[in-house]
Structure formats: structure tokens, C-alpha cells
Amino acid sequence: MTVAVNTTAIHLTGACGVEEVEMLLECLQKHPSLPVDLSGATAIHTALWQALMVFRPKLTEVPTSSLIGEKVILALSAYFRQNTEL
């Protein structure tokens, strides 16, 4: 399983495919105050990114992959900072 939760964070590890989105959604719903640790992820399907965009959890660690760490996380962080009022 690539999505796991403990008392300190929700962890994504390995190749996180679309089949993991339900588990991630469940973790985010049950533990809304926990941050998400992406440091162990080697690939993250766009469905999981979309779930993260909806729930906007704090991201505590980022993967070592340069694309995810440098590009996606920066864009996601900017999205999280946007004013959500319509």
C-alpha cells in the first residue's frame, strides 16, 4: 500500500497510482489536521494531486524527484496560498 497514516502524518510512498486515491481521500477526511509527507513517493498519479488540491493539507516533505519537488510542489503551494473566495 502506498498510502499510510500514523499519528504524525499521512505518508505517500513508492509509485502512487490512481487505485490509491480512495485510500488517500479516506485518510484526508478522517485526519484533516495531519500533514502529508510525500518524501517517499516516486510517482504520484494526477488523481492524488487533485485530492490534495481539494483538501489542501500541509505538505511536510517532498519527494527527491526534481520534477515533483521543484515544479509540482511549487505550483501546488502557490495554489494553496490563493484566496478561495469567489
CNS distance restraints for C-alpha pairs under 8 A (distance, minus, plus):
assign (resid   1 and name CA) (resid  20 and name CA) 7.91 0.50 0.50
assign (resid   2 and name CA) (resid  11 and name CA) 7.74 0.50 0.50
assign (resid   2 and name CA) (resid  12 and name CA) 5.48 0.50 0.50
assign (resid   2 and name CA) (resid  13 and name CA) 4.84 0.50 0.50
assign (resid   2 and name CA) (resid  14 and name CA) 6.00 0.50 0.50
assign (resid   2 and name CA) (resid  15 and name CA) 7.01 0.50 0.50
assign (resid   2 and name CA) (resid  16 and name CA) 5.78 0.50 0.50
assign (resid   2 and name CA) (resid  20 and name CA) 7.09 0.50 0.50
assign (resid   3 and name CA) (resid  10 and name CA) 7.13 0.50 0.50
assign (resid   3 and name CA) (resid  11 and name CA) 5.69 0.50 0.50
assign (resid   3 and name CA) (resid  12 and name CA) 4.78 0.50 0.50
assign (resid   3 and name CA) (resid  13 and name CA) 6.59 0.50 0.50
assign (resid   3 and name CA) (resid  16 and name CA) 7.65 0.50 0.50
assign (resid   3 and name CA) (resid  20 and name CA) 6.79 0.50 0.50
assign (resid   3 and name CA) (resid  23 and name CA) 6.64 0.50 0.50
assign (resid   3 and name CA) (resid  24 and name CA) 6.26 0.50 0.50
assign (resid   4 and name CA) (resid  10 and name CA) 5.80 0.50 0.50
assign (resid   4 and name CA) (resid  11 and name CA) 5.19 0.50 0.50
assign (resid   4 and name CA) (resid  12 and name CA) 6.68 0.50 0.50
assign (resid   5 and name CA) (resid   9 and name CA) 5.94 0.50 0.50
assign (resid   5 and name CA) (resid  10 and name CA) 4.33 0.50 0.50
assign (resid   5 and name CA) (resid  11 and name CA) 5.99 0.50 0.50
assign (resid   5 and name CA) (resid  27 and name CA) 6.94 0.50 0.50
assign (resid   6 and name CA) (resid  10 and name CA) 6.54 0.50 0.50
assign (resid   8 and name CA) (resid  34 and name CA) 6.60 0.50 0.50
assign (resid   8 and name CA) (resid  35 and name CA) 7.53 0.50 0.50
assign (resid   9 and name CA) (resid  34 and name CA) 5.15 0.50 0.50
assign (resid   9 and name CA) (resid  35 and name CA) 5.09 0.50 0.50
assign (resid   9 and name CA) (resid  36 and name CA) 5.56 0.50 0.50
assign (resid   9 and name CA) (resid  37 and name CA) 6.37 0.50 0.50
assign (resid  10 and name CA) (resid  27 and name CA) 7.08 0.50 0.50
assign (resid  10 and name CA) (resid  28 and name CA) 7.96 0.50 0.50
assign (resid  10 and name CA) (resid  34 and name CA) 6.55 0.50 0.50
assign (resid  10 and name CA) (resid  35 and name CA) 6.26 0.50 0.50
assign (resid  10 and name CA) (resid  36 and name CA) 4.69 0.50 0.50
assign (resid  10 and name CA) (resid  37 and name CA) 6.02 0.50 0.50
assign (resid  11 and name CA) (resid  36 and name CA) 5.89 0.50 0.50
assign (resid  11 and name CA) (resid  37 and name CA) 4.80 0.50 0.50
assign (resid  11 and name CA) (resid  38 and name CA) 6.20 0.50 0.50
assign (resid  11 and name CA) (resid  40 and name CA) 7.55 0.50 0.50
assign (resid  12 and name CA) (resid  16 and name CA) 7.01 0.50 0.50
assign (resid  12 and name CA) (resid  36 and name CA) 7.59 0.50 0.50
assign (resid  12 and name CA) (resid  37 and name CA) 6.32 0.50 0.50
assign (resid  12 and name CA) (resid  38 and name CA) 5.20 0.50 0.50
assign (resid  12 and name CA) (resid  39 and name CA) 7.40 0.50 0.50
assign (resid  12 and name CA) (resid  40 and name CA) 6.11 0.50 0.50
assign (resid  12 and name CA) (resid  41 and name CA) 5.48 0.50 0.50
assign (resid  13 and name CA) (resid  38 and name CA) 6.95 0.50 0.50
assign (resid  13 and name CA) (resid  39 and name CA) 7.29 0.50 0.50
assign (resid  13 and name CA) (resid  40 and name CA) 4.21 0.50 0.50
assign (resid  13 and name CA) (resid  41 and name CA) 4.10 0.50 0.50
assign (resid  13 and name CA) (resid  42 and name CA) 6.94 0.50 0.50
assign (resid  14 and name CA) (resid  40 and name CA) 6.03 0.50 0.50
assign (resid  14 and name CA) (resid  41 and name CA) 4.53 0.50 0.50
assign (resid  14 and name CA) (resid  42 and name CA) 4.93 0.50 0.50
assign (resid  14 and name CA) (resid  43 and name CA) 6.67 0.50 0.50
assign (resid  15 and name CA) (resid  41 and name CA) 6.11 0.50 0.50
assign (resid  15 and name CA) (resid  42 and name CA) 5.22 0.50 0.50
assign (resid  15 and name CA) (resid  43 and name CA) 4.58 0.50 0.50
assign (resid  15 and name CA) (resid  44 and name CA) 6.29 0.50 0.50
assign (resid  16 and name CA) (resid  20 and name CA) 6.33 0.50 0.50
assign (resid  16 and name CA) (resid  41 and name CA) 6.88 0.50 0.50
assign (resid  16 and name CA) (resid  42 and name CA) 7.61 0.50 0.50
assign (resid  16 and name CA) (resid  43 and name CA) 5.77 0.50 0.50
assign (resid  16 and name CA) (resid  44 and name CA) 4.79 0.50 0.50
assign (resid  16 and name CA) (resid  45 and name CA) 6.08 0.50 0.50
assign (resid  16 and name CA) (resid  48 and name CA) 7.89 0.50 0.50
assign (resid  17 and name CA) (resid  21 and name CA) 7.60 0.50 0.50
assign (resid  17 and name CA) (resid  43 and name CA) 7.72 0.50 0.50
assign (resid  17 and name CA) (resid  44 and name CA) 6.36 0.50 0.50
assign (resid  17 and name CA) (resid  45 and name CA) 5.14 0.50 0.50
assign (resid  17 and name CA) (resid  48 and name CA) 7.97 0.50 0.50
assign (resid  18 and name CA) (resid  45 and name CA) 5.68 0.50 0.50
assign (resid  18 and name CA) (resid  46 and name CA) 7.66 0.50 0.50
assign (resid  18 and name CA) (resid  47 and name CA) 5.96 0.50 0.50
assign (resid  18 and name CA) (resid  48 and name CA) 6.99 0.50 0.50
assign (resid  20 and name CA) (resid  24 and name CA) 6.31 0.50 0.50
assign (resid  20 and name CA) (resid  48 and name CA) 7.59 0.50 0.50
assign (resid  21 and name CA) (resid  25 and name CA) 6.05 0.50 0.50
assign (resid  21 and name CA) (resid  47 and name CA) 6.37 0.50 0.50
assign (resid  21 and name CA) (resid  48 and name CA) 5.42 0.50 0.50
assign (resid  21 and name CA) (resid  51 and name CA) 7.38 0.50 0.50
assign (resid  22 and name CA) (resid  26 and name CA) 6.17 0.50 0.50
assign (resid  23 and name CA) (resid  27 and name CA) 6.22 0.50 0.50
assign (resid  24 and name CA) (resid  28 and name CA) 6.11 0.50 0.50
assign (resid  24 and name CA) (resid  48 and name CA) 7.26 0.50 0.50
assign (resid  24 and name CA) (resid  51 and name CA) 7.65 0.50 0.50
assign (resid  25 and name CA) (resid  29 and name CA) 6.06 0.50 0.50
assign (resid  25 and name CA) (resid  51 and name CA) 6.63 0.50 0.50
assign (resid  26 and name CA) (resid  30 and name CA) 6.06 0.50 0.50
assign (resid  27 and name CA) (resid  31 and name CA) 5.76 0.50 0.50
assign (resid  27 and name CA) (resid  32 and name CA) 7.85 0.50 0.50
assign (resid  28 and name CA) (resid  32 and name CA) 5.24 0.50 0.50
assign (resid  28 and name CA) (resid  34 and name CA) 7.86 0.50 0.50
assign (resid  28 and name CA) (resid  55 and name CA) 6.99 0.50 0.50
assign (resid  28 and name CA) (resid  57 and name CA) 7.89 0.50 0.50
assign (resid  32 and name CA) (resid  55 and name CA) 7.86 0.50 0.50
assign (resid  32 and name CA) (resid  57 and name CA) 7.18 0.50 0.50
assign (resid  33 and name CA) (resid  57 and name CA) 7.40 0.50 0.50
assign (resid  34 and name CA) (resid  57 and name CA) 7.27 0.50 0.50
assign (resid  34 and name CA) (resid  58 and name CA) 7.50 0.50 0.50
assign (resid  35 and name CA) (resid  57 and name CA) 5.70 0.50 0.50
assign (resid  35 and name CA) (resid  58 and name CA) 4.64 0.50 0.50
assign (resid  35 and name CA) (resid  59 and name CA) 5.57 0.50 0.50
assign (resid  35 and name CA) (resid  60 and name CA) 6.11 0.50 0.50
assign (resid  36 and name CA) (resid  57 and name CA) 6.49 0.50 0.50
assign (resid  36 and name CA) (resid  58 and name CA) 6.19 0.50 0.50
assign (resid  36 and name CA) (resid  59 and name CA) 4.89 0.50 0.50
assign (resid  36 and name CA) (resid  60 and name CA) 6.03 0.50 0.50
assign (resid  36 and name CA) (resid  61 and name CA) 7.46 0.50 0.50
assign (resid  37 and name CA) (resid  59 and name CA) 6.05 0.50 0.50
assign (resid  37 and name CA) (resid  60 and name CA) 5.31 0.50 0.50
assign (resid  37 and name CA) (resid  61 and name CA) 4.82 0.50 0.50
assign (resid  37 and name CA) (resid  62 and name CA) 6.72 0.50 0.50
assign (resid  38 and name CA) (resid  59 and name CA) 7.36 0.50 0.50
assign (resid  38 and name CA) (resid  60 and name CA) 7.55 0.50 0.50
assign (resid  38 and name CA) (resid  61 and name CA) 5.45 0.50 0.50
assign (resid  38 and name CA) (resid  62 and name CA) 4.82 0.50 0.50
assign (resid  38 and name CA) (resid  63 and name CA) 5.52 0.50 0.50
assign (resid  39 and name CA) (resid  61 and name CA) 5.13 0.50 0.50
assign (resid  39 and name CA) (resid  62 and name CA) 4.50 0.50 0.50
assign (resid  39 and name CA) (resid  63 and name CA) 3.94 0.50 0.50
assign (resid  39 and name CA) (resid  64 and name CA) 6.67 0.50 0.50
assign (resid  40 and name CA) (resid  63 and name CA) 6.04 0.50 0.50
assign (resid  41 and name CA) (resid  63 and name CA) 5.81 0.50 0.50
assign (resid  42 and name CA) (resid  63 and name CA) 6.94 0.50 0.50
assign (resid  42 and name CA) (resid  65 and name CA) 6.98 0.50 0.50
assign (resid  44 and name CA) (resid  48 and name CA) 6.56 0.50 0.50
assign (resid  44 and name CA) (resid  49 and name CA) 7.18 0.50 0.50
assign (resid  45 and name CA) (resid  49 and name CA) 6.79 0.50 0.50
assign (resid  46 and name CA) (resid  50 and name CA) 6.16 0.50 0.50
assign (resid  47 and name CA) (resid  51 and name CA) 6.38 0.50 0.50
assign (resid  48 and name CA) (resid  52 and name CA) 6.28 0.50 0.50
assign (resid  49 and name CA) (resid  53 and name CA) 6.19 0.50 0.50
assign (resid  50 and name CA) (resid  54 and name CA) 6.32 0.50 0.50
assign (resid  51 and name CA) (resid  55 and name CA) 6.29 0.50 0.50
assign (resid  52 and name CA) (resid  56 and name CA) 5.45 0.50 0.50
assign (resid  52 and name CA) (resid  57 and name CA) 6.64 0.50 0.50
assign (resid  53 and name CA) (resid  76 and name CA) 7.28 0.50 0.50
assign (resid  53 and name CA) (resid  79 and name CA) 7.81 0.50 0.50
assign (resid  53 and name CA) (resid  80 and name CA) 7.33 0.50 0.50
assign (resid  56 and name CA) (resid  80 and name CA) 6.20 0.50 0.50
assign (resid  62 and name CA) (resid  68 and name CA) 7.65 0.50 0.50
assign (resid  62 and name CA) (resid  69 and name CA) 5.65 0.50 0.50
assign (resid  62 and name CA) (resid  73 and name CA) 7.43 0.50 0.50
assign (resid  63 and name CA) (resid  68 and name CA) 6.52 0.50 0.50
assign (resid  63 and name CA) (resid  69 and name CA) 5.63 0.50 0.50
assign (resid  64 and name CA) (resid  68 and name CA) 7.69 0.50 0.50
assign (resid  64 and name CA) (resid  69 and name CA) 6.22 0.50 0.50
assign (resid  65 and name CA) (resid  69 and name CA) 5.79 0.50 0.50
assign (resid  66 and name CA) (resid  70 and name CA) 5.42 0.50 0.50
assign (resid  66 and name CA) (resid  71 and name CA) 7.51 0.50 0.50
assign (resid  67 and name CA) (resid  71 and name CA) 5.39 0.50 0.50
assign (resid  67 and name CA) (resid  72 and name CA) 6.70 0.50 0.50
assign (resid  68 and name CA) (resid  72 and name CA) 4.91 0.50 0.50
assign (resid  68 and name CA) (resid  73 and name CA) 6.11 0.50 0.50
assign (resid  69 and name CA) (resid  73 and name CA) 5.53 0.50 0.50
assign (resid  69 and name CA) (resid  74 and name CA) 7.55 0.50 0.50
assign (resid  70 and name CA) (resid  74 and name CA) 6.19 0.50 0.50
assign (resid  71 and name CA) (resid  75 and name CA) 6.31 0.50 0.50
assign (resid  72 and name CA) (resid  76 and name CA) 5.98 0.50 0.50
assign (resid  73 and name CA) (resid  77 and name CA) 5.91 0.50 0.50
assign (resid  74 and name CA) (resid  78 and name CA) 6.23 0.50 0.50
assign (resid  75 and name CA) (resid  79 and name CA) 6.21 0.50 0.50
assign (resid  76 and name CA) (resid  80 and name CA) 6.18 0.50 0.50
assign (resid  77 and name CA) (resid  81 and name CA) 6.35 0.50 0.50
assign (resid  78 and name CA) (resid  82 and name CA) 6.54 0.50 0.50
